[in-house]
Amino acid sequence: MDPVIIVGAGPVGLTLALALARQEVPSVVLDEGPGKDEPRPARTVVLREDTADLVERLTGTALGEQGMRWTGFRAVRRKQVTGEITFDAADPAPLHIAQHVLTGALRAAIADEPLVKVAVDSRLDSMEQERSGVTAHTRGPGGTWWRGSYLVGCDGPRSTVRKLQDIRFPGRTAVERHAVAALRAELPWEGEALLHRMPPWRQSGPSAVEVTARPLPHGVWRLDWLLPPGKDLVTPELLVARIRETLAGWTDGSTPPYDLLDTGVHTVHHRVARRWRAGRVFLAGDAAHLLGALGTQGLDEGLRDADNLAWKLAPAWHHGHHEALLDSYQTERRAVVAARLRAADQALPVLRGGGGLRHIVPGAARGHDALLTDGHLGRGPLGAPGAYADSPLAPERLEGDIPVGTAPGAPVTDVRVTAEDGSFVRLRDRLGRGTLLVVLIAPGTGVWDRKHWVSAGVMPRLAAAVTALPHPAELLVAEEYPGAPAHSVLLVRPDGHLVTALSGVRPADLYTAAEAAVGGAVRRQAEAGSGVR
């Protein structure tokens, strides 16, 4: 079987390659660059808890040692603090990390992965697909033809893959524009991120209605100033003046010492591709969608694309093409991203309109700050991980269904579980292996050695039911799960989204739910020789 061709060696393409390798699927990554990334301190990303965990699982790297997990988040309007959040184990902080550091960790993991080949200086210029696979041609010093089973375009906003497939990319241009600076300085909020709206000091050039400060390791900060609509040139002199005024305003005096490390202008576009799948060709990351206004993070969604697609390509690669499973990638991911874009588009006129509700609704300004905080911290409709409630992989209503603290289709809560070898691990540590997870909620088991309860009570019957499922599955035991009664059974997808929760051991219901979660009878369809569209 030919490898999967991945076009693009950014964080999404590299993450997809590692996720496929973890499920024993080989890939070739076509990197149009030299195989290393130029350090850009002002180009950083904020990863939510689930996407940071995904990268850490795949790389075996503690990203928190290379990035910064904030101690808190502070929202300020003029001179008044409108909201403060302190992060702890119950409310984990996002991870702020330079993108070249993140990409470096992914590249280092790939260097030790025999199932991934990276072809540097290889720019895609043509491709063809037929019933049995995809052929791609690259130009460059080693220009050649590549043969693959599938091809995934992770090649950014100007995606060559998307253009060659004639897929439209409608949306809005320059929704927001920010001046960006990375600098080393001492600020009053050590370890805390700051969202400051309507700062009271005078700004050089066009007025700045919003500035954010996000800390990085070693005393480095990324500062972003929201620019007014238009194409006004951000000159170095203007940016330096804005830095000095902002730092002086925050320290209530003269500008403190600082080292300017990097600058840039970041323009946010909102676009979503009409199709994310064309036969054996898929789009992911910025090639499929662009978002980022109001503090949201587009890379988060790109990494979730990779996680979602990897576990669906793996059974298709191993067992044969499966239309329902592969189609569900576009259905699930496009719906989630489109919903987030709609939420941002609806909020933008209110938050950026200059008047609107804030003059009519009491407390509206504070509500606006809370909404922006949600975007920056990955909460609410602007930032929280999407749920696949209407997924074609969701089972029909089952007799044994019960409600728990996680809605069907939503990401599961990360709890401590006992694995089959008796070790205690986090539930999220077992994700991404291509297997379904079956979690029995059994209070009290954590204080006993596994050998004392593995053959008692409902365990033998449940273990037999798990073995008989139509897709590989792992049986785990948790002492508790939010909203789940004792002896309930959770079925979790390989990407960590809940399929269903059942009241007790119900082998027939469990089988039905598992079959639906993998798109139907994968093996039966593969044996029947299903074809590509």
Rosetta blueprint (number, residue, H / E / L):
1 M L
2 D L
3 P L
4 V E
5 I E
6 I E
7 V E
8 G L
9 A L
10 G L
11 P H
12 V H
13 G H
14 L H
15 T H
16 L H
17 A H
18 L H
19 A H
20 L H
21 A H
22 R H
23 Q L
24 E L
25 V L
26 P L
27 S E
28 V E
29 V E
30 L E
31 D L
32 E L
33 G L
34 P L
35 G L
36 K L
37 D L
38 E L
39 P L
40 R L
41 P L
42 A L
43 R L
44 T E
45 V E
46 V E
47 L E
48 R L
49 E H
50 D H
51 T H
52 A H
53 D H
54 L H
55 V H
56 E H
57 R H
58 L H
59 T H
60 G L
61 T L
62 A L
63 L H
64 G H
65 E H
66 Q L
67 G L
68 M E
69 R E
70 W L
71 T L
72 G E
73 F E
74 R E
75 A E
76 V E
77 R E
78 R L
79 K L
80 Q E
81 V E
82 T E
83 G E
84 E E
85 I E
86 T E
87 F L
88 D E
89 A L
90 A L
91 D E
92 P L
93 A L
94 P L
95 L E
96 H E
97 I E
98 A E
99 Q H
100 H H
101 V H
102 L H
103 T H
104 G H
105 A H
106 L H
107 R H
108 A H
109 A H
110 I H
111 A H
112 D L
113 E L
114 P L
115 L L
116 V E
117 K E
118 V E
119 A E
120 V L
121 D L
122 S L
123 R E
124 L E
125 D E
126 S E
127 M E
128 E E
129 Q E
130 E E
131 R L
132 S L
133 G E
134 V E
135 T E
136 A E
137 H E
138 T E
139 R E
140 G L
141 P L
142 G L
143 G L
144 T L
145 W E
146 W E
147 R E
148 G E
149 S L
150 Y L
151 L E
152 V E
153 G E
154 C L
155 D L
156 G L
157 P L
158 R L
159 S L
160 T H
161 V H
162 R H
163 K H
164 L H
165 Q L
166 D L
167 I L
168 R L
169 F L
170 P L
171 G E
172 R E
173 T E
174 A E
175 V E
176 E E
177 R E
178 H E
179 A E
180 V E
181 A E
182 A E
183 L E
184 R E
185 A E
186 E L
187 L L
188 P L
189 W L
190 E L
191 G L
192 E E
193 A E
194 L E
195 L E
196 H E
197 R E
198 M L
199 P L
200 P L
201 W L
202 R L
203 Q L
204 S L
205 G L
206 P L
207 S L
208 A L
209 V L
210 E E
211 V E
212 T E
213 A E
214 R E
215 P E
216 L L
217 P L
218 H L
219 G L
220 V E
221 W E
222 R E
223 L E
224 D E
225 W E
226 L E
227 L L
228 P L
229 P L
230 G L
231 K L
232 D L
233 L L
234 V L
235 T L
236 P H
237 E H
238 L H
239 L H
240 V H
241 A H
242 R H
243 I H
244 R H
245 E H
246 T H
247 L H
248 A H
249 G H
250 W H
251 T H
252 D L
253 G L
254 S L
255 T L
256 P L
257 P L
258 Y E
259 D E
260 L E
261 L E
262 D E
263 T E
264 G E
265 V E
266 H E
267 T E
268 V E
269 H E
270 H E
271 R E
272 V E
273 A L
274 R L
275 R L
276 W L
277 R E
278 A E
279 G L
280 R L
281 V E
282 F E
283 L E
284 A L
285 G H
286 D H
287 A H
288 A L
289 H E
290 L E
291 L L
292 G L
293 A H
294 L H
295 G H
296 T L
297 Q L
298 G H
299 L H
300 D H
301 E H
302 G H
303 L H
304 R H
305 D H
306 A H
307 D H
308 N H
309 L H
310 A H
311 W H
312 K H
313 L H
314 A H
315 P H
316 A H
317 W H
318 H H
319 H H
320 G L
321 H L
322 H L
323 E H
324 A H
325 L H
326 L H
327 D H
328 S H
329 Y H
330 Q H
331 T H
332 E H
333 R H
334 R H
335 A H
336 V H
337 V H
338 A H
339 A H
340 R H
341 L H
342 R H
343 A H
344 A H
345 D H
346 Q H
347 A H
348 L H
349 P H
350 V H
351 L H
352 R H
353 G L
354 G L
355 G L
356 G H
357 L H
358 R H
359 H H
360 I L
361 V L
362 P L
363 G L
364 A H
365 A H
366 R H
367 G H
368 H H
369 D H
370 A H
371 L H
372 L H
373 T H
374 D H
375 G H
376 H H
377 L H
378 G L
379 R L
380 G H
381 P H
382 L H
383 G H
384 A L
385 P L
386 G L
387 A L
388 Y L
389 A L
390 D L
391 S L
392 P L
393 L L
394 A L
395 P L
396 E L
397 R L
398 L L
399 E L
400 G L
401 D E
402 I L
403 P L
404 V L
405 G L
406 T L
407 A L
408 P L
409 G L
410 A L
411 P E
412 V L
413 T L
414 D L
415 V L
416 R E
417 V E
418 T E
419 A L
420 E L
421 D L
422 G L
423 S L
424 F E
425 V E
426 R E
427 L H
428 R H
429 D H
430 R H
431 L L
432 G L
433 R L
434 G L
435 T L
436 L E
437 L E
438 V E
439 V E
440 L E
441 I E
442 A L
443 P L
444 G L
445 T H
446 G H
447 V H
448 W L
449 D L
450 R H
451 K H
452 H H
453 W L
454 V L
455 S L
456 A L
457 G L
458 V L
459 M H
460 P H
461 R H
462 L H
463 A H
464 A H
465 A H
466 V H
467 T H
468 A L
469 L L
470 P L
471 H L
472 P L
473 A E
474 E E
475 L E
476 L E
477 V E
478 A E
479 E L
480 E L
481 Y L
482 P L
483 G L
484 A L
485 P L
486 A L
487 H L
488 S L
489 V E
490 L E
491 L E
492 V E
493 R L
494 P L
495 D L
496 G L
497 H E
498 L E
499 V E
500 T E
501 A E
502 L E
503 S L
504 G L
505 V L
506 R L
507 P H
508 A H
509 D H
510 L H
511 Y H
512 T H
513 A H
514 A H
515 E H
516 A H
517 A H
518 V L
519 G L
520 G L
521 A L
522 V H
523 R H
524 R H
525 Q H
526 A H
527 E H
528 A L
529 G L
530 S L
531 G L
532 V L
533 R L
